[in-house]
Amino acid sequence: MHALPHDHIGARIKRLRLERHLTQQALADLSQVPYSSLTKVEQGDRPASPHVIASLARALRVDVANITGQPYVTELRADELDVLIQPIREALDVYDLGADPEVAPRPYQLLDDDAEALLVAVRAGEIKQTASQLPGLIVEATTAAHIAGSSESWLLLASVYRTAYDVSSKLGFADLATIALSRMEWAAQRASSGVVGGMYRYMRALTYLRAGQYRTGDRLIAMGLGILEQAEPGRERDVLTGQLHLGAAVMAGRAQDGGRARGHLAEAEQVAGRTGEAVEVHWLAFGPTNVKVHQVSVLAELDQYEEAARVGQRLDVPNSWPASRRSHHFAELARAQMWTGQLEESFANLLRARKAAPQQARYHATVRETYAGLEAAHRQLPHSFLSYGSWLGA
């Protein structure tokens, strides 16, 4: 079996530690990561959990992306995705310049249809297709909103900005995702939409979750729930409320607060009992299935991997669910199984993650770290394991 890539997470942690003239013990003390765990991670003998990565990033005073290696530039270039990022960035920059005199926007319904199609496409895992069509639609929708000035035109623009966030975050461009979210809030304020305002805070909280800044993420969740209380009662508000509780549950789990995590899961489960499966509402995939999927994630964040694997194996995710969500769930389940020594089952779920949404799986940090963990185990796995590594660029 081939060795771990030279620039794996452990190697990056060691390089950053040495740049700061820290011993392993000093970094372990600063991060509250056990010394034995840190040494094994640096040597590539075990993968780092998201909680460990975030703790080390805070101690080293770097972004989580510096440790995970995102964005994966070499693979982006090979897939010709790198050239699609700059046009998105440029389109997001013209938000406050008013109507572009050289742009003649199509009627609202045509723009709305295209915006909805991109929401569906990115959830189907069609990242390249979405990224290539997105800049033009952003520019057109921006001009249309400035001309019309109506709530519906600003909501349409907020939807397109949300898709820019989806693409940016899936490809590992955290800075661009943050810009897209700020544009989404800007448009939502002009539409006076409490629901979209609540959704913005949910998505912004996820960026703090990935960065390991749980306290800020919690404050955003609380703010989002407060904003939703002012929105019109109904299924739409319930779905956003439930989704915020799911985000808070994962946040608490990663912060190793099991009591709060279970409390938020219980709140979400109660809401899902009212809404039923509401996959299509803002394409958040909320409902009883998503509550169970998040239960697996929370258990894994709490390092309860055996329970996470057991719950995940019993969960039947329907094929009608968005491919991106199925792929993410398979990646989470693979991670739990890897930690419990179920190596063949773990790799099988990595294959499922790739089959469901190949473009997303290729750039998914959990997929890559789970693969590295399987490789570090030095166990007998199918020959296809090596080809999977080549596909990842490992």
C-alpha positions as a printed Julia matrix, in Angstrom:
394×3 Matrix{Float64}:
   0.0    0.0     0.0
   1.37   3.43   -0.93
   2.39   5.83    1.81
   0.43   8.81    3.01
   0.89  11.93    0.88
   3.83  14.04    1.99
   1.57  17.01    2.8
  -1.04  15.22    4.92
  -2.72  16.95    7.86
  -0.22  15.65   10.4
   2.68  16.99    8.35
   1.03  20.42    8.12
   0.45  20.5    11.87
   4.08  19.61   12.51
   5.3   22.27   10.06
   3.12  24.96   11.66
   4.2   23.88   15.15
   7.89  24.1    14.26
   7.4   27.51   12.62
   6.1   28.7    15.98
   8.98  27.05   17.87
   6.61  24.86   19.9
   7.33  21.41   21.23
   4.69  18.72   20.91
   4.02  18.97   24.64
   3.65  22.75   24.44
   1.14  22.49   21.59
  -0.73  19.74   23.41
  -0.99  21.98   26.48
  -2.11  25.02   24.48
  -4.73  23.1    22.5
  -5.88  20.7    25.23
  -5.34  17.88   22.72
  -3.8   14.84   24.48
  -0.08  14.55   23.82
  -0.39  10.94   22.64
  -3.1   11.93   20.13
  -1.04  14.84   18.79
   2.05  12.7    18.22
   0.05  10.04   16.37
  -1.65  12.66   14.21
   1.66  14.3    13.31
   3.15  10.93   12.37
   0.14  10.08   10.21
  -0.7    7.08   12.38
  -4.22   8.33   13.07
  -6.5   10.93   11.49
  -7.49  14.11   13.27
 -11.13  14.63   14.17
 -12.73  18.01   13.31
 -12.66  18.89   17.03
  -8.9   18.18   17.22
  -8.22  20.13   14.01
 -10.18  23.15   15.3
  -8.44  22.99   18.7
  -5.01  22.88   17.09
  -5.89  25.68   14.66
  -6.89  27.94   17.56
  -3.71  27.11   19.46
  -1.56  27.73   16.37
  -3.58  30.85   15.51
  -4.3   29.82   11.94
  -7.44  29.11    9.96
  -8.69  25.53    9.9
  -8.09  25.61    6.13
  -4.35  25.98    6.76
  -4.43  22.58    8.43
  -6.87  20.8     6.12
  -5.1   22.11    3.02
  -8.22  23.58    1.45
  -8.82  24.56   -1.24
  -7.21  21.62   -3.03
  -5.66  23.69   -5.78
  -4.01  20.91   -7.79
  -7.24  18.94   -8.12
  -9.25  22.09   -8.86
  -6.86  22.89  -11.67
  -7.04  19.36  -13.06
 -10.85  19.53  -13.05
 -10.75  23.03  -14.61
 -12.69  24.4   -11.67
 -10.09  26.93  -10.57
 -10.85  29.21  -13.53
 -14.52  29.41  -12.49
 -13.83  30.96   -9.09
 -12.59  34.4   -10.16
 -15.72  35.2   -12.26
 -17.88  34.39   -9.22
 -15.73  36.65   -7.06
 -16.01  39.49   -9.6
 -19.8   39.07   -9.9
 -20.16  39.32   -6.1
 -18.17  42.57   -6.09
 -20.71  44.65   -8.1
 -23.6   44.23   -5.68
 -23.87  47.91   -4.7
 -23.12  49.6    -8.04
 -26.74  49.82   -9.11
 -28.09  48.63  -12.44
 -25.47  47.86  -15.08
 -26.41  49.89  -18.19
 -24.95  47.21  -20.44
 -27.09  44.41  -18.94
 -30.69  43.88  -20.09
 -32.17  41.41  -17.59
 -34.76  38.89  -18.69
 -38.23  38.82  -17.13
 -38.43  37.86  -13.46
 -39.92  34.41  -14.02
 -37.08  33.32  -16.32
 -34.48  34.5   -13.81
 -36.33  32.8   -10.98
 -36.48  29.53  -12.93
 -32.71  29.68  -13.51
 -32.01  30.48   -9.86
 -34.12  27.51   -8.76
 -32.42  25.25  -11.31
 -29.0   26.14   -9.87
 -30.21  25.41   -6.34
 -31.27  21.98   -7.54
 -28.08  21.41   -9.56
 -25.7   22.12   -6.7
 -27.66  19.72   -4.49
 -27.41  17.12   -7.21
 -23.63  17.48   -6.94
 -23.26  19.3   -10.26
 -20.76  21.81   -8.95
 -18.93  22.55  -12.2
 -22.15  23.14  -14.11
 -23.43  25.44  -11.37
 -20.17  27.37  -11.05
 -19.98  28.0   -14.8
 -23.53  29.42  -15.01
 -23.51  31.33  -11.74
 -21.53  34.55  -12.51
 -23.76  35.59  -15.41
 -26.91  34.98  -13.38
 -25.54  36.97  -10.44
 -24.83  39.98  -12.67
 -28.23  39.73  -14.37
 -30.15  39.28  -11.11
 -28.24  42.17   -9.52
 -29.29  44.57  -12.25
 -32.85  43.25  -12.2
 -33.11  43.82   -8.43
 -31.79  47.39   -8.67
 -34.24  48.19  -11.48
 -37.34  46.59   -9.95
 -36.56  47.25   -6.3
 -39.26  44.76   -5.31
 -39.13  42.24   -2.46
 -39.34  39.32   -4.88
 -36.42  40.62   -6.97
 -34.24  41.03   -3.86
 -35.22  37.54   -2.67
 -34.22  36.14   -6.06
 -30.84  37.83   -5.76
 -30.45  36.46   -2.22
 -31.11  32.98   -3.61
 -28.37  33.38   -6.21
 -25.95  34.63   -3.57
 -26.82  31.56   -1.52
 -25.81  29.34   -4.43
 -22.5   31.21   -4.61
 -22.02  30.3    -0.95
 -22.85  26.65   -1.68
 -20.32  26.41   -4.5
 -17.59  28.28   -2.62
 -17.92  26.26    0.57
 -18.04  22.91   -1.24
 -14.82  23.76   -3.1
 -13.08  24.95    0.07
 -12.98  28.7    -0.6
 -13.98  29.87    2.88
 -13.23  33.54    2.19
 -15.45  33.61   -0.89
 -18.22  31.76    0.98
 -18.13  34.47    3.66
 -18.43  37.2     1.02
 -21.37  35.4    -0.62
 -23.14  35.18    2.74
 -22.68  38.89    3.43
 -24.23  39.61    0.02
 -27.11  37.27    0.87
 -27.82  39.2     4.07
 -27.6   42.5     2.18
 -30.26  41.33   -0.3
 -32.44  39.75    2.4
 -32.55  43.05    4.32
 -33.86  44.81    1.21
 -36.51  42.13    0.83
 -37.44  42.48    4.53
 -37.5   38.67    4.81
 -37.24  37.26    8.32
 -37.08  33.7     6.99
 -34.15  34.4     4.67
 -32.52  36.4     7.46
 -32.79  33.36    9.72
 -31.37  31.13    6.98
 -28.45  33.52    6.5
 -27.55  33.21   10.17
 -27.78  29.42    9.98
 -25.34  29.34    7.07
 -23.04  31.88    8.68
 -23.04  29.76   11.85
 -21.83  26.82    9.74
 -18.8   28.84    8.65
 -17.93  29.36   12.33
 -18.53  25.67   12.98
 -15.96  24.77   10.32
 -13.56  27.35   11.8
 -13.96  25.92   15.29
 -15.42  29.16   16.69
 -18.36  27.56   18.48
 -19.29  30.43   20.78
 -19.78  32.8    17.84
 -21.69  30.11   15.99
 -23.99  29.64   18.98
 -24.69  33.37   19.12
 -25.64  33.37   15.46
 -27.98  30.41   15.96
 -29.68  32.2    18.86
 -30.01  35.35   16.77
 -31.46  33.38   13.87
 -34.06  31.76   16.12
 -35.0   35.18   17.45
 -35.44  36.58   13.95
 -37.61  33.62   12.94
 -39.95  34.28   15.85
 -40.9   37.5    14.06
 -41.57  35.75   10.73
 -44.99  34.64    9.55
 -45.98  31.39   11.31
 -46.18  28.33    9.1
 -44.3   25.4     7.61
 -41.57  27.57    6.11
 -40.72  29.11    9.47
 -40.88  25.71   11.17
 -38.43  24.23    8.66
 -35.9   27.02    9.24
 -36.35  26.74   13.0
 -35.74  23.0    12.92
 -32.7   23.39   10.69
 -31.21  25.96   13.05
 -31.59  23.47   15.9
 -29.8   20.82   13.8
 -26.92  23.2    13.15
 -26.78  24.03   16.86
 -26.71  20.32   17.72
 -23.63  19.7    15.56
 -22.03  22.86   16.96
 -22.56  21.63   20.53
 -21.33  18.16   19.61
 -18.1   19.48   18.18
 -17.67  21.58   21.32
 -18.05  18.29   23.25
 -21.26  19.45   24.98
 -23.41  16.34   24.73
 -26.28  17.66   26.83
 -26.86  20.72   24.68
 -26.42  18.69   21.49
 -29.1   16.22   22.52
 -31.39  19.07   23.57
 -31.18  20.69   20.14
 -31.75  17.33   18.43
 -34.87  16.84   20.52
 -36.15  20.3    19.54
 -35.51  19.55   15.86
 -37.24  16.18   16.14
 -40.3   17.84   17.62
 -40.43  20.36   14.77
 -39.92  17.6    12.17
 -42.95  15.84   13.61
 -45.02  18.84   12.49
 -43.4   19.47    9.11
 -42.82  15.91    7.92
 -40.28  15.5     5.12
 -39.78  19.0     3.74
 -36.84  18.48    1.41
 -38.03  21.1    -1.07
 -38.51  23.97    1.43
 -35.52  26.19    0.65
 -33.79  22.92   -0.31
 -32.61  22.39    3.27
 -33.73  18.72    3.19
 -35.3   19.18    6.62
 -37.49  16.48    8.13
 -37.31  13.29   10.2
 -34.61  11.81    7.94
 -32.37  14.84    8.35
 -32.8   14.69   12.12
 -31.53  11.1    12.11
 -28.66  11.99    9.78
 -27.63  14.77   12.14
 -27.83  12.35   15.05
 -25.09  10.33   13.37
 -23.02  13.49   12.91
 -23.5   14.58   16.52
 -22.53  11.16   17.9
 -19.37  11.23   15.77
 -18.54  14.76   16.96
 -18.89  13.51   20.54
 -16.4   10.73   19.71
 -19.15   8.12   20.21
 -18.17   6.41   16.99
 -19.56   2.96   17.72
 -23.0    4.39   18.4
 -22.72   6.68   15.36
 -21.85   3.7    13.14
 -24.69   1.64   14.6
 -27.3    4.37   14.08
 -25.96   5.18   10.62
 -26.06   1.58    9.44
 -29.73   1.34   10.42
 -30.63   4.56    8.63
 -32.07   4.2     5.14
 -31.46   7.45    3.28
 -33.93   7.6     0.37
 -32.6    7.97   -3.17
 -34.99  10.89   -3.57
 -32.86  12.87   -1.11
 -30.49  15.43   -2.71
 -27.32  13.69   -3.87
 -25.12  16.2    -2.03
 -26.79  15.4     1.28
 -26.55  11.63    0.69
 -22.88  11.97   -0.18
 -22.2   13.99    2.97
 -23.98  11.41    5.13
 -22.03   8.52    3.6
 -18.79  10.41    4.3
 -19.79  10.96    7.94
 -20.72   7.29    8.34
 -17.44   6.2     6.73
 -15.53   8.32    9.26
 -17.34   6.7    12.2
 -16.72   3.21   10.81
 -13.05   3.97   10.21
 -12.64   4.97   13.86
 -14.29   1.74   15.04
 -12.09  -0.47   12.84
 -14.82  -1.34   10.31
 -12.42  -0.65    7.47
 -14.15  -2.44    4.61
 -17.5   -0.94    5.57
 -15.88   2.49    5.82
 -14.37   2.25    2.37
 -17.7    1.02    0.98
 -19.31   4.22    2.25
 -16.53   6.34    0.72
 -17.44   4.69   -2.57
 -21.11   5.52   -1.95
 -20.17   9.14   -1.23
 -18.34   9.32   -4.56
 -21.14   7.63   -6.46
 -23.79   9.96   -5.04
 -21.92  13.23   -5.74
 -18.44  12.7    -7.21
 -17.52  16.38   -7.61
 -18.45  17.11   -4.01
 -16.76  14.01   -2.57
 -13.47  14.82   -4.32
 -13.21  18.1    -2.38
 -14.8   16.93    0.9
 -12.39  17.18    3.84
 -14.07  14.27    5.68
 -13.67  12.01    2.62
  -9.99  12.85    2.36
  -9.21  12.43    6.03
 -11.16   9.18    6.26
  -9.21   7.86    3.29
  -5.96   8.9     5.0
  -7.08   7.14    8.17
  -7.83   3.92    6.29
  -4.48   4.13    4.59
  -2.68   4.69    7.88
  -4.31   1.54    9.3
  -2.17  -0.62    6.98
  -4.9   -3.22    6.62
  -5.83  -5.3     3.6
  -8.36  -3.44    1.5
  -9.58  -3.97   -2.06
  -7.37  -3.0    -4.99
  -9.9   -0.28   -5.81
  -8.73   1.51   -2.63
  -5.55   2.57   -4.46
  -7.45   3.91   -7.45
  -9.71   5.87   -5.11
  -6.61   7.53   -3.66
  -5.41   8.43   -7.14
  -8.82   9.97   -7.87
  -8.6   12.07   -4.71
  -5.09  13.14   -5.67
  -3.67  11.58   -2.49
